[in-house]
Amino acid sequence: MPGSRSTPPTPGTAGPSGLRAALDALIAEAAGNPLRRALWLDTVDQLLRPCLPPVVAAHARLANVRGDRLVFVVDAPVWHAKVRLATRELVDAARSVGLDVAGLSVKTTLQPLRPLPPAARTAPPMSAAGQSQLEAALALLRSDAPEGVGGDCKAGSRRARKTPTDPASAAS
């Protein structure tokens, strides 16, 4: 029965070895050039990362090798300056692995360099004490609302201005 797991999968079908074969076939074709380039850049990035201070390495990534320049991407302007300060070490390290580079460019992005795991994207749940304090604050705000703010007045209605009844008080 096709789809039954009672018999072992045959080599070359959808399985871990089948996926590996498909990836190898893709890389072997001309269409795999961007994938090969990305894998190569990742390898070079891993070779150059130890040349950066550990704090900076967490916020910088090799994005490209364009001509004779290394192009790094950082996630904040402060890391831009720190990577620029490490230019000599990075260029020397790149030359030691066989790259013919003379300089470095740094680009700053507002996006994280590595995607956050799904669990880190959600806000942590609010504690019971925090929830009760938030409800108390909302109740206080609702009870102190000035007249007309809570929707009690009709839109566009105005109060009539009181006119003084005593002429002496009007003159003062």
NORTARA-V222271 format. One record per residue. N is the residue number from 1. RES is the residue in one small letter. PHI is phi in radians with two decimals (999 if undefined). Layout:
BEGIN
N&RES&PHI, N&RES&PHI
END
This chain:
BEGIN
1&m&999, 2&p&-1.21, 3&g&1.54, 4&s&-1.37, 5&r&-1.70, 6&s&-1.32, 7&t&-2.01, 8&p&-1.14, 9&p&-1.16, 10&t&-1.39, 11&p&-1.03, 12&g&1.60, 13&t&-1.65, 14&a&-1.12, 15&g&-2.94, 16&p&-0.99, 17&s&-1.25, 18&g&-1.18, 19&l&-1.17, 20&r&-1.12, 21&a&-1.14, 22&a&-1.15, 23&l&-1.13, 24&d&-1.09, 25&a&-1.15, 26&l&-1.15, 27&i&-1.16, 28&a&-1.23, 29&e&-1.47, 30&a&-1.14, 31&a&-1.16, 32&g&-1.48, 33&n&-0.97, 34&p&-1.09, 35&l&-1.19, 36&r&-1.07, 37&r&-1.08, 38&a&-1.11, 39&l&-1.15, 40&w&-1.13, 41&l&-1.09, 42&d&-1.12, 43&t&-1.13, 44&v&-1.12, 45&d&-1.03, 46&q&-1.17, 47&l&-1.31, 48&l&-1.54, 49&r&-0.99, 50&p&-1.11, 51&c&-1.37, 52&l&-1.62, 53&p&-1.04, 54&p&-0.96, 55&v&-1.15, 56&v&-1.28, 57&a&-1.04, 58&a&-1.26, 59&h&-2.03, 60&a&-2.26, 61&r&-2.59, 62&l&-1.24, 63&a&-1.75, 64&n&-2.90, 65&v&-2.12, 66&r&-1.94, 67&g&1.13, 68&d&-1.84, 69&r&-2.20, 70&l&-1.46, 71&v&-2.03, 72&f&-1.87, 73&v&-2.06, 74&v&-2.17, 75&d&-1.76, 76&a&-2.85, 77&p&-1.04, 78&v&-1.10, 79&w&-1.30, 80&h&-1.00, 81&a&-1.15, 82&k&-1.18, 83&v&-1.21, 84&r&-1.06, 85&l&-1.19, 86&a&-1.68, 87&t&-0.98, 88&r&-1.04, 89&e&-1.12, 90&l&-1.18, 91&v&-1.15, 92&d&-1.11, 93&a&-1.15, 94&a&-1.15, 95&r&-1.16, 96&s&-1.21, 97&v&-1.73, 98&g&1.80, 99&l&-1.54, 100&d&-1.69, 101&v&-2.07, 102&a&-2.14, 103&g&-2.76, 104&l&-2.54, 105&s&-2.10, 106&v&-2.23, 107&k&-2.00, 108&t&-1.93, 109&t&-2.15, 110&l&-1.66, 111&q&-1.52, 112&p&-1.15, 113&l&-1.25, 114&r&-2.12, 115&p&-1.10, 116&l&-1.30, 117&p&-1.14, 118&p&-0.97, 119&a&-1.17, 120&a&-1.38, 121&r&-1.37, 122&t&-1.58, 123&a&-1.30, 124&p&-1.15, 125&p&-1.16, 126&m&-1.40, 127&s&-1.24, 128&a&-1.12, 129&a&-1.13, 130&g&-1.12, 131&q&-1.11, 132&s&-1.18, 133&q&-1.20, 134&l&-1.13, 135&e&-1.11, 136&a&-1.13, 137&a&-1.14, 138&l&-1.14, 139&a&-1.10, 140&l&-1.12, 141&l&-1.12, 142&r&-1.20, 143&s&-1.33, 144&d&-1.61, 145&a&-1.12, 146&p&-1.15, 147&e&-1.04, 148&g&1.67, 149&v&-1.40, 150&g&-1.40, 151&g&1.61, 152&d&-1.35, 153&c&-1.61, 154&k&-1.34, 155&a&-1.12, 156&g&1.50, 157&s&-1.42, 158&r&-2.24, 159&r&-1.41, 160&a&-1.32, 161&r&-1.39, 162&k&-1.32, 163&t&-1.71, 164&p&-1.16, 165&t&-1.59, 166&d&-1.69, 167&p&-1.09, 168&a&-1.25, 169&s&-1.31, 170&a&-1.29, 171&a&-1.36, 172&s&-1.43
END
